[in-house]
Structure formats: C-alpha cells, structure tokens
Amino acid sequence: MIRSVTDKQGSPTWTRNFAGRAFKLLGERKAGFIHLVNSSKETHFEYVTEIQRLKKQTQTIFLKKQMRLKTKN
C-alpha cells in the first residue's frame, strides 16, 4: 500500500540530469550557490505512479489531500 497526496506539486530532479549539469558547471569553474532542478512539474501522485511503472509494481495507491497547517493569528 502506498499513500500519496493529490494537491502537492514538485520538480523532481533525476540524478542523471543533475550529474550532467553539475559536471558542466564544474568545467565552467562557477562559484557561489547554484540551484539545479528540472523544469517540469508533477504531482506527488504522478511521481509515485512513475516509480511504480519503472519498478513494474501494481500496489494500490491511497490518495488524499495534503493537510493544511493551522496558523495562529
């Protein structure tokens, strides 16, 4: 059983993409803070289903909305 939220998105960065870009930046001798991410956006559900597809798994995915945090006024 896998649990996933339906209302959260992210930009997962694949290791191969990160390594290729990091290697290129090392060759350019860049300095400072560099933030490397992929440009696509996926929901956590899409991320989980892609992992399942790659691993050839068929576990049930239970979906729910992410819990909202209450803030003090």
C-alpha positions as CSV (number, residue, x, y, z in Angstrom):
1,M,0.0,0.0,0.0
2,I,1.3,3.5,-0.9
3,R,-0.1,6.7,0.3
4,S,0.1,9.9,-1.7
5,V,-1.3,13.4,-1.6
6,T,-3.1,14.8,-4.6
7,D,-2.7,18.5,-4.2
8,K,1.1,19.0,-3.9
9,Q,3.5,19.5,-6.8
10,G,7.2,19.5,-7.1
11,S,10.1,19.4,-9.6
12,P,11.8,16.1,-9.0
13,T,15.4,16.2,-10.3
14,W,16.7,13.0,-11.8
15,T,20.2,12.0,-10.8
16,R,21.4,11.7,-14.4
17,N,20.1,15.3,-15.2
18,F,21.7,16.7,-12.1
19,A,25.1,14.9,-12.6
20,G,25.3,16.1,-16.2
21,R,24.6,19.7,-15.4
22,A,26.8,19.7,-12.3
23,F,29.7,18.2,-14.4
24,K,29.2,21.0,-17.0
25,L,29.3,23.7,-14.2
26,L,32.4,22.3,-12.7
27,G,34.1,22.6,-16.1
28,E,33.0,26.3,-16.2
29,R,34.5,26.8,-12.8
30,K,31.4,28.6,-11.4
31,A,31.4,29.8,-7.8
32,G,28.5,30.5,-5.4
33,F,25.2,28.9,-4.7
34,I,23.6,27.1,-7.6
35,H,20.1,25.6,-7.5
36,L,19.6,22.7,-10.0
37,V,16.1,21.4,-10.6
38,N,14.2,20.0,-13.6
39,S,11.8,22.4,-15.3
40,S,8.8,20.1,-15.3
41,K,6.2,20.0,-12.5
42,E,4.5,16.8,-11.3
43,T,2.1,16.0,-8.5
44,H,3.2,13.5,-5.9
45,F,0.6,11.1,-7.4
46,E,2.3,11.3,-10.8
47,Y,5.7,10.8,-9.2
48,V,4.5,7.7,-7.3
49,T,2.8,6.2,-10.4
50,E,6.0,6.7,-12.5
51,I,8.1,4.9,-9.9
52,Q,5.6,2.0,-9.9
53,R,5.7,1.8,-13.7
54,L,9.6,1.7,-13.7
55,K,9.7,-0.9,-11.0
56,K,6.8,-2.9,-12.6
57,Q,4.8,-2.7,-9.4
58,T,1.0,-2.6,-9.0
59,Q,0.4,-1.7,-5.4
60,T,-2.7,0.2,-4.5
61,I,-2.2,4.0,-4.1
62,F,-4.4,5.7,-1.5
63,L,-5.0,9.3,-2.3
64,K,-5.8,12.2,0.0
65,K,-5.4,16.0,0.0
66,Q,-2.5,17.4,2.0
67,M,-3.4,18.5,5.4
68,R,-3.4,22.3,5.8
69,L,-1.5,23.7,8.7
70,K,-3.4,26.0,11.0
71,T,-1.6,29.2,11.9
72,K,-2.1,31.4,14.9
73,N,-3.3,35.0,14.3
